[in-house]
Amino acid sequence: MSRLSHNRNGLWLALPLLFPLSMWSQEAVKNPTPTVESSAVSQSDLQQTLSLEDLVREALEKNPEAQSALHTVKGLERRVPQVKTLPDPVVGVGWAGNPAPFSTMSGDASSYRGVTVSEQFPYPGKLKLQGAIAGKEADAAQADYEAVRRRVTVEAKAAFYDYFYFDKAIQTTTKNKDLLEKLSKIAEARYRVGKAMQQDVLRSQVEVSLLLEKLTVLEQQKDTAQARINTFLLRAPEAPLLPAAEVEPATMRYSLDELYALAGDNDIVVLRNQRIVERSRLSVALAQKQYRPDFGVSYMYQQRTAQPDMNGVTLSVNIPVFYRSKQRQGVAEASEDLISAEKMRDNRRNEVRFELKQQYLAAKASERLLTLYSKGVVPQSSLALESSMASYQVGNVDFLSLVANFTALLNYEIDYYRQLADYQTALARIESLTGSDVTGPPIPAQTTSIVHSAEEGK
């Protein structure tokens, strides 16, 4: 058999392998977005995936820290009526004359037995201020509870998006490994008929091994993300987990200035620090009222032998004679606490603007990269791969160029999903800072935070 016959036979062997690769490349050009699956999924498919909403809801329901913060709020709310109530009255009994309990000495007018009831009355306004201070502490604890919920929500969403990314990266790498193995078989077929060099075969085998290595790392990272999600759900780290549901890029509907305004009104740490400022102001007012004396009232009833029973009333008042070392220092202490609380609030307002700008820039950068990958880089890389495959079939392009184009397209597809996960995570962090759904319709100006709503319901 002639050499030409050998070559023809080898090419016919390679054609069944080249055909699916060519079809895959054309499909990549027609659908530049790396998303393989259709966005329209059946109800049965939805039931076999892990949705973001279900994960967040279950994480909030089961999170021990959130439950602890909620019980702290309830405990502080029960403190309010306690501090607004008068001190407990004091009841005393006594006798004089005989050592025997409740006995009197006959014939002695000074001998008696009796009972005394006394009550302390703080200066008007003190109890009200104490109740208001306790109420502000409960409000601050409510803000702490909401902060825990927001943090758990963000962390759960970030874990979900990482899990989604690693799942997609594994799927994409596996798909491309299968295609690369077909390319390796093409190289072997061409080598057998003398149309390719042995280094093409060896190079293809090395590339397949590199993809196997990448798959091993991705599997380990996916297992870590899975364990993280299971931790939120209070499950064993090795518990099986459904695949992540599809993620579509959201659209942020607010400008940076609008986000600044939302964060200034709804950032939970700013709200908490504002409650601490209000509590400190009330503490200053209470410390100033400590200059005012408290009052005491006592009623006494005495039963005497051979003498009429006697009733008595005693009025008492404390005199703040040590005001220089006590009341004055108390006002100074409360004033320093107020200044500290105001500085903490102002510092958080500066920090939240920086954090918001940081996440906003990250989201915008990922958004631009998503557009670049889906409308530019991936289609162009697909065309380059298709062209190199066609040229390789006729011997105009070496195998290394073909592999380089193949690897570039694989990396760009994986990078697309990485940017998608980063974009959605940045949006989740922005929502936590602003207390708003930044991908939904604009929030009316009169909308308040959960802390305000809780306060109005009291």
Sequence and secondary structure as in RCSB ss.txt:
>XXXX:A:sequence
MSRLSHNRNGLWLALPLLFPLSMWSQEAVKNPTPTVESSAVSQSDLQQTLSLEDLVREALEKNPEAQSALHTVKG
LERRVPQVKTLPDPVVGVGWAGNPAPFSTMSGDASSYRGVTVSEQFPYPGKLKLQGAIAGKEADAAQADYEAVRR
RVTVEAKAAFYDYFYFDKAIQTTTKNKDLLEKLSKIAEARYRVGKAMQQDVLRSQVEVSLLLEKLTVLEQQKDTA
QARINTFLLRAPEAPLLPAAEVEPATMRYSLDELYALAGDNDIVVLRNQRIVERSRLSVALAQKQYRPDFGVSYM
YQQRTAQPDMNGVTLSVNIPVFYRSKQRQGVAEASEDLISAEKMRDNRRNEVRFELKQQYLAAKASERLLTLYSK
GVVPQSSLALESSMASYQVGNVDFLSLVANFTALLNYEIDYYRQLADYQTALARIESLTGSDVTGPPIPAQTTSI
VHSAEEGK
>XXXX:A:secstr
  HHHHHHHHHHHHHHHHHHHHHHHHHHHHS S   S S   HHHHHTSB HHHHHHHHHHH HHHHHHHHHHHH
HHTHHHHHTS    EEEEEEESSSSTT   TT TT EEEEEEEEEE  TTHHHHHHHHHHHHHHHHHHHHHHHHH
HHHHHHHHHHHHHHHHHHHHHHHHHHHHHHHHHHHHHHHHHHTTSS HHHHHHHHHHHHHHHHHHHHHHHHHHHH
HHHHHHHTT  TT     B           HHHHHHHHHHH HHHHHHHHHHHHHHHHHHHHHHTTS  EEEEEE
EEEETTS  EEEEEEEE   TTTTTTHHHHHHHHHHHHHHHHHHHHHHHHHHHHHHHHHHHHHHHHHHHHHHIII
IIHHHHHHHHHHHHHHHHTTSS HHHHHHHHHHHHHHHHHHHHHHHHHHHHHHHHHHHHTS TTSS   TT   H
HHHHHHT 
